[in-house]
Amino acid sequence: MNRNSEAASRARTGGANGTNPQTIRLFYANRRRLPRACGNRVPSLRNPGVAPRRPLISIAARAIALVLFSSALTGSGVRWSVAMAQQSSSSTKWTHTYVVEWNEPAMYYGAKTGVIDPGTDCPKGTNPSPDWVQVLVDAGYTREEAKWLRDPANPTRSPVHGQNQMAFRGKDRANVYVNPTSTPDPGLMPVSGTIAEGLNLDGDESTGFTSPAGEKGIDNNFYKALGCWKTYRGPHRLSSGALQFNDAMRNGAWTTVIVVSGEGADPMNDDHVMVGFYMSNDKMVKDGNGNIARDYTFRIAPHAKYEGILPARTSDGKIISTAPSDIMLRDPAYNRDLELLRAQVSLEMKPDGSLSGYVGGYRPWEAVYKGWVNARGPVIEVLTWVQLPAVFYALRRNADYSPTGPGGEKTHISFALRVDAVPAFVMTPDGTKEVAQVESYKSIALPAEPEKSIFGSIKIIDGLVADSDGTVHAGPKAVILPPSADSDNKHK
């Protein structure tokens, strides 16, 4: 093994301590010169459905560049090759590109095991499963009516879409999904621990949580409000919500790529860095172990909504925002739009070439609530052990940001998205060359089209599944009990 290949091996494994910035530099330098490729694969940029490997001619060209300019590798550092310099107007500029292989709300997990078990985050465990019969009785239904509504034999209760009448438990039988304040706050167990993941969004270390690493002032009230709801709770990559939406992303529902570019000679320590989040129409590819394969090629798909560009700097491989930005990303959730005001990033370039960390900001909290409602309220409530009005009240109670100023209505809540990404080759929208720097493509994006519902042709109105003609068989005046010999079918 020669010195270059030996150093590259150390870069992939992290060397002796796994954190040496020099090994990270060498990994990226070699990767940019000579990307991995599958020799028996015939890559093509003409297939929009699959992310192809780099064209063989590009691989050959980079191999030649590696041989001709191997002298650029020295024991004290790595100089970027001419092959890299040709992508930029300045020989000192650098670009690293990735594809997001996992993203989920940053919810610190404080238990030793399990989802519902007590932990430092939720000392009493998760919110318990409601007694739905009692919930209906408390809402004014007779016990007989409540039991019948929950009875699987009830023809108005769908085994797939739940019982629509469950929505009408507000004052005067109002639909609590669209009018959550028509019922008192049912209560949602909040996070009571002091540790949270995320970022210090307001610069105030005297407020907020403490990070697992000891950083003060972490702003993540989304976690405070919903972190003990079992759909969000669990170890990294193991909460039910994260599994559901990331499985969809990894199977081709959407693709997000990240471009990081800088102007300094050392990518690990650069005061002038830009970070860009973009959409791609190319699907990710899995390896034999079911993991997202590295070094596939993705073309940026200009999007009218989903794009985020943030100024930053790097310090020992850590990417840190230098100023907030207003961005919108594709949310791994039912509501899909992740609008972040005053967004920041805290990411780290790992020795193995991957990227991980957080992107956070203040997001509109009511859109989160509506996303859950429109995912079929009765189903969400039963499967995730929650009364949806409690989610509304929890988000509103913990909202901590007003776009109009300190005295304005707090319509936004602090939030952080945990991001894991692997090396990828990111191309310009026309697929003719690699992206050389972070820039906006919104000006050439087509108008955003409404995304297709994950529920297909199923109509959902006010959180309830309707017939094809829009009829919802439930309501404030619905007859609950079935006709019987000793009942006149009057509402009780």
C-alpha positions as CSV (number, residue, x, y, z in Angstrom):
1,M,0.0,0.0,0.0
2,N,1.5,3.4,-1.0
3,R,1.4,6.4,1.2
4,N,-1.6,8.0,-0.6
5,S,-3.8,4.9,-0.4
6,E,-2.8,4.3,3.2
7,A,-3.7,7.9,4.0
8,A,-7.0,7.5,2.2
9,S,-7.7,4.3,4.2
10,R,-7.1,6.2,7.4
11,A,-9.4,9.0,6.2
12,R,-12.2,6.5,5.7
13,T,-11.8,4.9,9.1
14,G,-11.0,8.1,11.0
15,G,-7.4,7.1,11.8
16,A,-6.4,6.5,15.4
17,N,-8.7,9.0,17.0
18,G,-11.3,9.4,14.2
19,T,-11.3,13.2,14.4
20,N,-8.0,14.3,12.7
21,P,-8.9,17.1,10.2
22,Q,-6.0,16.2,8.0
23,T,-7.5,12.7,7.3
24,I,-10.8,14.4,6.5
25,R,-9.1,16.7,4.0
26,L,-7.4,13.8,2.3
27,F,-10.6,11.8,2.1
28,Y,-12.3,14.7,0.3
29,A,-9.4,15.4,-2.0
30,N,-9.1,11.8,-3.2
31,R,-12.8,11.4,-3.4
32,R,-13.1,14.5,-5.6
33,R,-10.3,13.3,-7.9
34,L,-11.4,9.7,-8.2
35,P,-15.0,8.8,-7.3
36,R,-15.9,5.2,-6.8
37,A,-17.8,3.5,-9.5
38,C,-19.3,0.1,-10.3
39,G,-17.3,-1.2,-13.2
40,N,-20.1,-3.4,-14.6
41,R,-22.8,-0.7,-14.4
42,V,-23.6,1.3,-17.4
43,P,-24.5,4.7,-16.0
44,S,-26.7,7.1,-17.8
45,L,-27.9,10.6,-17.1
46,R,-30.9,10.1,-19.4
47,N,-32.8,8.0,-16.9
48,P,-34.5,10.4,-14.5
49,G,-35.7,7.7,-12.2
50,V,-32.4,6.4,-10.9
51,A,-29.3,8.2,-9.7
52,P,-26.5,7.1,-12.0
53,R,-22.9,6.6,-11.1
54,R,-20.4,9.0,-12.6
55,P,-19.8,8.6,-16.3
56,L,-16.8,6.4,-17.1
57,I,-15.1,9.1,-19.1
58,S,-15.2,11.4,-16.1
59,I,-13.7,8.7,-14.0
60,A,-10.9,8.2,-16.5
61,A,-10.2,11.9,-16.6
62,R,-10.1,12.1,-12.9
63,A,-7.8,9.1,-12.7
64,I,-5.4,10.8,-15.1
65,A,-5.5,14.0,-13.1
66,L,-4.7,12.0,-10.0
67,V,-1.6,10.6,-11.6
68,L,-0.4,13.8,-13.1
69,F,-0.9,15.8,-10.0
70,S,-0.1,13.3,-7.3
71,S,2.8,15.6,-6.3
72,A,0.1,17.9,-4.8
73,L,-0.2,15.5,-1.9
74,T,2.3,16.2,0.8
75,G,2.8,15.1,4.3
76,S,1.7,18.4,5.7
77,G,-1.4,19.0,3.7
78,V,-3.4,18.4,0.6
79,R,-3.5,20.8,-2.4
80,W,-6.5,20.7,-4.6
81,S,-5.9,19.3,-8.1
82,V,-6.3,21.1,-11.3
83,A,-9.4,18.8,-12.0
84,M,-11.1,20.6,-9.0
85,A,-9.8,24.0,-10.0
86,Q,-11.4,23.7,-13.4
87,Q,-14.8,23.7,-11.7
88,S,-14.3,27.1,-10.2
89,S,-13.0,30.5,-11.2
90,S,-10.6,30.5,-8.3
91,S,-8.0,27.7,-7.5
92,T,-8.7,28.2,-3.8
93,K,-12.4,27.4,-4.0
94,W,-13.7,24.0,-2.9
95,T,-17.0,22.1,-3.0
96,H,-18.3,19.1,-1.1
97,T,-21.6,17.5,-2.1
98,Y,-24.0,15.1,-0.4
99,V,-27.4,13.4,-0.5
100,V,-29.5,13.3,2.6
101,E,-30.0,9.7,3.6
102,W,-31.9,10.3,6.9
103,N,-33.6,13.3,8.5
104,E,-35.9,13.6,11.5
105,P,-37.0,16.0,14.2
106,A,-34.2,16.3,16.7
107,M,-35.7,14.7,19.7
108,Y,-33.4,13.8,22.5
109,Y,-34.1,10.3,23.9
110,G,-33.5,10.0,27.6
111,A,-34.6,6.4,28.3
112,K,-32.4,3.3,28.5
113,T,-34.7,1.3,26.3
114,G,-38.2,1.3,24.8
115,V,-40.5,4.0,23.5
116,I,-43.0,4.5,26.2
117,D,-40.6,3.8,29.1
118,P,-39.7,6.6,31.6
119,G,-36.4,8.5,31.1
120,T,-34.7,11.7,31.9
121,D,-36.6,13.4,29.1
122,C,-40.0,12.0,30.1
123,P,-39.9,10.8,33.7
124,K,-43.4,9.4,33.5
125,G,-42.9,7.9,30.1
126,T,-44.9,8.8,27.0
127,N,-48.4,10.1,26.9
128,P,-50.7,7.1,27.8
129,S,-53.3,5.7,25.4
130,P,-56.6,7.5,26.0
131,D,-59.7,5.7,27.2
132,W,-61.7,6.6,24.2
133,V,-65.1,5.5,25.6
134,Q,-64.5,7.8,28.6
135,V,-63.3,10.6,26.2
136,L,-66.6,10.4,24.4
137,V,-68.6,10.3,27.6
138,D,-66.8,13.4,28.8
139,A,-67.7,15.0,25.5
140,G,-71.5,14.4,26.2
141,Y,-72.2,11.1,24.6
142,T,-74.0,8.5,26.6
143,R,-71.9,5.5,27.6
144,E,-74.0,3.3,25.3
145,E,-73.4,5.7,22.4
146,A,-69.7,5.8,23.2
147,K,-69.3,2.0,23.3
148,W,-71.2,1.7,20.1
149,L,-69.0,4.2,18.3
150,R,-65.9,2.2,19.4
151,D,-67.5,-1.1,18.6
152,P,-65.7,-2.8,15.6
153,A,-69.2,-4.1,14.5
154,N,-70.4,-0.6,14.0
155,P,-70.8,-0.2,10.2
156,T,-69.8,3.5,10.5
157,R,-66.4,2.6,11.8
158,S,-63.9,1.8,9.1
159,P,-61.2,-0.7,9.9
160,V,-58.9,1.5,7.7
161,H,-60.0,5.0,8.3
162,G,-61.4,4.9,11.8
163,Q,-64.6,6.4,13.2
164,N,-65.4,9.8,11.8
165,Q,-67.9,10.6,14.5
166,M,-64.9,10.8,16.9
167,A,-64.2,14.3,15.6
168,F,-67.5,15.7,16.9
169,R,-66.8,15.9,20.6
170,G,-66.4,19.7,21.1
171,K,-69.0,22.1,22.4
172,D,-72.3,21.6,20.7
173,R,-70.7,18.6,19.0
174,A,-68.2,20.8,17.1
175,N,-65.4,19.1,15.1
176,V,-62.5,19.3,17.4
177,Y,-60.0,18.8,14.6
178,V,-60.8,22.1,12.9
179,N,-62.0,23.8,16.0
180,P,-59.7,22.5,18.8
181,T,-60.6,25.3,21.2
182,S,-64.2,24.0,21.3
183,T,-62.9,21.5,23.9
184,P,-60.8,22.0,26.9
185,D,-57.1,21.1,26.7
186,P,-56.9,17.4,27.2
187,G,-53.3,17.7,28.1
188,L,-50.2,16.4,26.5
189,M,-47.3,15.3,28.7
190,P,-44.4,17.7,28.1
191,V,-40.7,17.1,28.2
192,S,-39.4,17.9,31.6
193,G,-35.8,17.1,31.1
194,T,-33.1,19.7,30.7
195,I,-31.2,18.2,27.8
196,A,-32.1,18.7,24.1
197,E,-30.6,18.6,20.7
198,G,-30.6,21.5,18.3
199,L,-29.1,25.0,18.0
200,N,-28.9,28.2,20.0
201,L,-31.1,30.2,17.7
202,D,-31.4,33.5,19.7
203,G,-27.9,33.6,21.0
204,D,-29.1,33.6,24.6
205,E,-27.3,31.0,26.7
206,S,-29.4,31.8,29.8
207,T,-32.6,30.3,28.2
208,G,-33.5,27.0,26.6
209,F,-31.9,23.5,27.0
210,T,-28.4,22.2,27.4
211,S,-27.1,20.0,24.5
212,P,-25.8,16.5,25.2
213,A,-22.3,17.9,24.7
214,G,-22.9,20.7,27.3
215,E,-23.7,23.7,25.1
216,K,-26.1,26.1,26.7
217,G,-29.1,27.9,25.2
218,I,-30.4,25.2,22.9
219,D,-33.8,26.4,21.4
220,N,-36.1,23.5,20.6
221,N,-39.5,24.1,22.0
222,F,-41.0,21.7,19.4
223,Y,-39.2,19.0,21.3
224,K,-40.4,20.4,24.6
225,A,-44.0,20.3,23.4
226,L,-44.1,17.0,21.6
227,G,-41.1,15.0,22.8
228,C,-43.2,12.7,25.0
229,W,-45.7,11.8,22.3
230,K,-44.8,8.3,21.3
231,T,-44.8,9.0,17.5
232,Y,-41.7,11.2,18.0
233,R,-40.0,9.4,20.8
234,G,-37.2,6.8,20.4
235,P,-33.5,6.4,19.8
236,H,-31.9,7.9,16.7
237,R,-33.6,6.5,13.6
238,L,-36.0,4.4,15.6
239,S,-39.0,6.5,16.4
240,S,-42.1,5.4,14.5
241,G,-42.6,8.7,12.8
242,A,-38.9,8.9,11.6
243,L,-39.1,5.3,10.3
244,Q,-42.3,6.0,8.4
245,F,-41.2,9.1,6.5
246,N,-37.6,8.2,6.0
247,D,-38.6,4.8,4.5
248,A,-40.7,6.8,2.0
249,M,-37.8,9.1,1.2
250,R,-35.3,6.3,0.8
251,N,-37.7,4.5,-1.5
252,G,-38.0,7.4,-3.9
253,A,-40.7,9.8,-2.6
254,W,-38.3,12.7,-2.7
255,T,-34.5,13.4,-2.6
256,T,-32.6,16.3,-0.9
257,V,-29.0,17.1,-1.8
258,I,-26.6,19.4,0.0
259,V,-23.9,21.5,-1.5
260,V,-21.2,23.1,0.7
261,S,-18.7,25.5,-1.0
262,G,-16.0,27.8,0.3
263,E,-13.4,30.3,-0.8
264,G,-10.5,29.4,1.4
265,A,-7.6,27.1,0.8
266,D,-8.6,24.8,3.7
267,P,-12.1,23.4,3.7
268,M,-11.8,22.4,7.3
269,N,-11.2,26.0,8.4
270,D,-12.7,28.6,6.1
271,D,-14.4,31.8,7.1
272,H,-16.4,32.1,3.9
273,V,-18.6,29.1,3.3
274,M,-22.1,28.7,1.8
275,V,-24.5,25.8,2.4
276,G,-27.2,24.9,0.0
277,F,-30.1,22.5,0.3
278,Y,-31.8,21.5,-3.0
279,M,-34.3,19.0,-4.4
280,S,-33.4,16.3,-6.9
281,N,-35.7,14.1,-9.0
282,D,-33.1,11.3,-9.0
283,K,-33.9,8.5,-6.6
284,M,-31.4,7.2,-4.1
285,V,-29.9,3.7,-4.5
286,K,-29.5,1.2,-1.8
287,D,-26.6,-1.1,-1.4
288,G,-26.7,-4.8,-0.5
289,N,-27.2,-4.0,3.2
290,G,-30.2,-1.7,2.6
291,N,-28.1,1.4,3.3
292,I,-28.0,4.4,0.9
293,A,-25.1,3.9,-1.5
294,R,-22.5,6.5,-1.7
295,D,-21.1,8.4,-4.7
296,Y,-24.1,8.3,-6.9
297,T,-25.0,11.2,-9.1
298,F,-27.9,13.5,-8.5
299,R,-29.1,16.5,-10.7
300,I,-30.5,19.5,-8.9
301,A,-34.1,20.0,-9.7
302,P,-34.9,23.7,-9.3
303,H,-37.9,24.0,-7.0
304,A,-40.1,27.1,-6.4
305,K,-40.4,26.3,-2.7
306,Y,-37.9,23.8,-1.5
307,E,-34.5,25.5,-1.4
308,G,-32.3,26.8,1.4
309,I,-29.1,28.8,1.2
310,L,-27.2,29.7,4.4
311,P,-23.9,31.5,5.0
312,A,-21.5,29.7,7.3
313,R,-17.9,29.1,8.3
314,T,-15.9,26.0,9.0
315,S,-13.8,25.2,12.1
316,D,-12.0,21.9,12.3
317,G,-14.5,20.4,9.9
318,K,-17.6,21.8,11.7
319,I,-19.9,24.0,9.6
320,I,-21.4,26.8,11.7
321,S,-23.8,29.5,10.5
322,T,-22.6,33.0,10.5
323,A,-26.0,34.7,9.9
324,P,-29.6,33.4,9.9
325,S,-31.6,32.8,6.7
326,D,-35.3,32.2,5.9
327,I,-35.6,28.9,4.1
328,M,-38.0,26.2,3.2
329,L,-37.1,22.5,3.0
330,R,-39.0,19.3,2.3
331,D,-40.3,18.1,5.7
332,P,-40.2,14.4,6.6
333,A,-43.8,14.7,7.8
334,Y,-47.4,14.8,6.7
335,N,-47.4,18.6,6.1
336,R,-44.3,18.5,3.9
337,D,-43.4,22.2,4.1
338,L,-40.6,22.9,6.5
339,E,-40.5,26.7,6.6
340,L,-37.8,27.9,8.9
341,L,-37.4,31.6,9.8
342,R,-33.9,32.7,11.0
343,A,-32.6,29.3,10.1
344,Q,-29.1,28.1,11.0
345,V,-27.0,25.0,10.6
346,S,-24.6,23.1,12.7
347,L,-23.1,20.3,10.7
348,E,-19.9,18.3,10.8
349,M,-17.8,16.8,8.0
350,K,-17.0,13.3,9.3
351,P,-13.7,11.4,8.7
352,D,-15.6,8.8,6.5
353,G,-16.8,11.6,4.2
354,S,-20.3,11.8,5.6
355,L,-22.1,14.8,6.9
356,S,-24.3,15.1,10.0
357,G,-25.7,17.6,12.3
358,Y,-28.7,20.0,12.5
359,V,-30.6,22.6,10.6
360,G,-32.9,24.6,12.7
361,G,-35.1,27.7,13.0
362,Y,-38.5,28.9,13.8
363,R,-41.4,27.1,12.0
364,P,-45.1,27.8,11.9
365,W,-46.6,25.6,14.5
366,E,-50.2,25.6,13.3
367,A,-49.1,24.0,10.0
368,V,-47.7,21.1,12.0
369,Y,-51.1,20.5,13.7
370,K,-53.0,20.7,10.4
371,G,-50.7,18.1,8.9
372,W,-51.6,15.6,11.6
373,V,-55.3,16.4,11.3
374,N,-55.3,15.9,7.5
375,A,-53.6,12.6,7.9
376,R,-57.0,11.3,9.0
377,G,-57.6,12.6,12.5
378,P,-59.4,9.5,14.0
379,V,-56.6,7.2,12.8
380,I,-53.8,9.4,14.1
381,E,-55.4,9.7,17.5
382,V,-55.9,6.0,18.0
383,L,-52.6,4.8,16.5
384,T,-50.4,7.4,18.3
385,W,-52.2,7.6,21.6
386,V,-53.1,11.3,21.5
387,Q,-56.1,13.6,21.4
388,L,-55.2,16.0,18.6
389,P,-56.6,19.1,20.4
390,A,-53.8,18.4,23.0
391,V,-51.2,18.8,20.2
392,F,-52.8,22.1,19.2
393,Y,-52.7,23.4,22.8
394,A,-49.1,22.1,23.4
395,L,-47.7,23.8,20.3
396,R,-49.5,27.1,20.9
397,R,-48.4,27.1,24.6
398,N,-44.8,26.5,23.7
399,A,-44.5,28.8,20.7
400,D,-41.6,31.1,21.2
401,Y,-41.2,33.4,18.2
402,S,-43.2,36.1,16.5
403,P,-42.1,37.3,13.0
404,T,-43.6,40.7,13.8
405,G,-41.5,41.3,16.9
406,P,-41.3,40.5,20.6
407,G,-44.8,41.9,21.2
408,G,-46.5,40.1,18.4
409,E,-48.4,36.8,18.3
410,K,-46.1,33.8,18.6
411,T,-47.0,31.9,15.5
412,H,-43.7,30.0,15.3
413,I,-41.9,27.5,17.4
414,S,-38.2,26.7,17.7
415,F,-37.3,23.5,15.9
416,A,-34.3,21.4,14.8
417,L,-34.0,18.8,12.1
418,R,-31.4,16.1,12.6
419,V,-29.6,15.4,9.2
420,D,-27.4,12.6,8.1
421,A,-26.0,12.7,4.6
422,V,-23.5,10.7,2.5
423,P,-21.1,11.8,-0.2
424,A,-22.7,12.2,-3.6
425,F,-22.0,13.8,-6.9
426,V,-24.4,16.7,-7.5
427,M,-24.8,18.0,-11.0
428,T,-26.3,21.2,-12.4
429,P,-29.9,21.0,-13.5
430,D,-29.0,20.2,-17.1
431,G,-26.7,17.4,-15.9
432,T,-23.7,18.6,-17.9
433,K,-21.3,19.4,-15.0
434,E,-20.8,19.1,-11.3
435,V,-22.0,21.9,-9.2
436,A,-19.1,24.2,-8.4
437,Q,-20.7,26.5,-5.8
438,V,-23.8,27.2,-3.9
439,E,-26.3,29.4,-5.7
440,S,-30.1,29.8,-6.0
441,Y,-32.0,28.0,-8.8
442,K,-35.4,29.3,-7.9
443,S,-35.4,31.8,-10.8
444,I,-35.5,28.9,-13.3
445,A,-37.9,26.7,-11.3
446,L,-41.3,25.9,-12.7
447,P,-44.3,26.9,-10.6
448,A,-44.7,24.5,-7.7
449,E,-47.4,21.9,-8.5
450,P,-49.6,20.5,-5.7
451,E,-48.0,17.2,-4.5
452,K,-50.1,14.1,-4.7
453,S,-51.7,13.0,-1.5
454,I,-50.1,10.0,0.1
455,F,-53.6,8.6,0.4
456,G,-54.2,8.6,-3.3
457,S,-57.8,9.3,-4.4
458,I,-59.1,9.3,-0.9
459,K,-60.8,12.5,0.0
460,I,-60.1,14.0,3.4
461,I,-62.3,16.9,4.5
462,D,-61.6,18.5,7.9
463,G,-59.6,15.6,9.0
464,L,-62.2,13.0,8.0
465,V,-62.4,10.5,5.2
466,A,-65.3,11.4,2.8
467,D,-67.1,9.5,0.1
468,S,-66.1,10.1,-3.5
469,D,-68.9,12.8,-3.7
470,G,-67.5,14.6,-0.7
471,T,-70.1,13.3,1.8
472,V,-68.9,12.7,5.4
473,H,-71.1,10.3,7.3
474,A,-70.8,12.0,10.6
475,G,-71.7,15.2,12.2
476,P,-73.2,17.1,15.2
477,K,-76.7,15.8,14.4
478,A,-75.7,12.2,13.4
479,V,-77.8,9.4,14.8
480,I,-75.5,7.3,16.9
481,L,-77.4,4.1,18.0
482,P,-78.7,1.7,15.4
483,P,-82.5,1.0,15.2
484,S,-83.8,-1.7,17.6
485,A,-87.1,-3.2,18.7
486,D,-86.9,-1.2,22.0
487,S,-85.4,2.0,20.7
488,D,-87.1,4.8,18.8
489,N,-83.6,5.8,17.5
490,K,-83.9,9.2,19.2
491,H,-80.6,10.9,20.1
492,K,-79.8,10.2,23.8
